[in-house]
Amino acid sequence: MKTLLANPVLVKEIKLRFRNLKSFTGILFYLIAMSIFVFGFILLTTSFSGSGYFRPDESFMLFSMMTYIQLGLILFITPALTAGTISTEREKQTLNILLTTSQTSFQIIFGKMTSSVAFLLLMIVSGLPIYSLVFLYGGVSPSQLIVIFLFYFLTLLTIGSIGVMFSTLIRKTIVAIIATFGAMIFLVAVTGFFMIISMQLSQMGMTTASFSPLTHFWASINPAVVMFTLLQPAYGEEIQGMTLVPLPLWAGYLIVYTLLVAVSMFIAVKRLRVNMNKYK
């Protein structure tokens, strides 16, 4: 672990990214936008209700909306930050120089991906003071917030590893970004569409259970659905009961996305020096 953290590629990438004024300007505007949204929501809610105070159920609604905003941030920013890590080096003709160093393929891939993930983690963690406002009004427990942030981390790590994999496999950065966005759209939109189709087929009497096990599978790999079950655990239990699959959705999500991280990292490491084998 100490060797990984002392990785020169990781140290260089973190210094370049965190010394960039644009990075912290982006975080500043993000926090300003989130603050305006939160205080605007509280102001409008108390004004319309006429009660003059913010109820716990309204606090939970605010927390849910902020949670999905953060999820959208992860889904749409991560591909742009990670899909160009290796392809950019190739386009600048600096990849060959990087490969001649004493760094292993895993250290290079790990350093590139971790620097991008660390920036997004900083952006998410910087919003914690805004998130803490919901605790003033009740409706949300600290354990629920911890679970949500662990969910963020796994989703961020998965999309980041997929982006690095495509950046290694594809020579052009723009094509790698498009491919990563395509994978993200599949995980969010296509799996949701398949889940709806399987539910409709089940309701037409084509399966014995209320919903087929395929419904459980598509729901368990869809970030938006799993996020909703973390916010509303009763909904996840309802899906388990209707599909007759005892595995919680979050457990299926953890298994599938952990495998995606491992497979993506393995492919990226193996393909990084693929063109150098013929010179051995």
Phi, psi and omega in degrees: 000320179296323178294321180295318181287335177271016181297120180300325178296317179296315181298316180295315182295320180293320179296316180296320184283319186272352173265001180275127181296329181296326181297311182284335173294319177298318178296320180299311180293327177296315180293324177296316179297317179295320180295317178298319180296314183294309182291328176294320179296315180296317181296314181293321182295314180292330179288317182289322181288331180075004182274335179084001178222162186257119185277158180300323179293325175291325176296319178294322177297318177298316179299319180295318180294318178295324180297316180288330175296317178296321178296318176298323177299316180295316185292328187257343180262325182303314178302321181292330182275331187255335186286352179247012186296314182265320182296328177294319176299322179292319180291328177277358181061035176250357182293319180298324177294320179295325182286341179276355178283176181281359181287137177283167178298321180295320180296322179294311180297316181298317180295318180295314183289318184296323179296320178289318179295323181296323179295317179293324176297321177298319180296320181290315181293327180296339177275000180300319177301327177288320176300326185294345179297329182293335179289339178292333185251356179080183179094344182225136179262152177300325179297324178294322178295320179296317179298319180297319181287328172294322175298317177303314184298316180295317179296316179298317180295322181293309180295324178296318179293323176295319178297317178294322178299312179294326178295330178281322184281328187252136185283325184267134183294316183296323178291321178296321178295317179297319180295321179293319176297324176298318177295321179295319179295323177297315183293331184262307188270312185292318178296324175295321177295316178297324178296317179295319179297315180295326177294319179294319178296323179294319181290339177278001176088019181273355177227160183282323180281170177302313172233148182285159175301336177298326177300318178296319181295310181296324179291325184285345178250006178265117184300320182294319180291315180296322176300319180295322179290332175289326177282325180234083183303332181296328179293320177295319178295327178293319177296318178300319180291323182283329180267352181060027176252115185287345183289125177297153181298322182293330178291317176297320178298316180298316182294309184295315184286330174294319176296321178297319177297313182296315181293317181296317179294320179298314180296317181297317180294318182290327185268354183295318182251025186297326182281354180267349183295327183289346180267357181284000000 
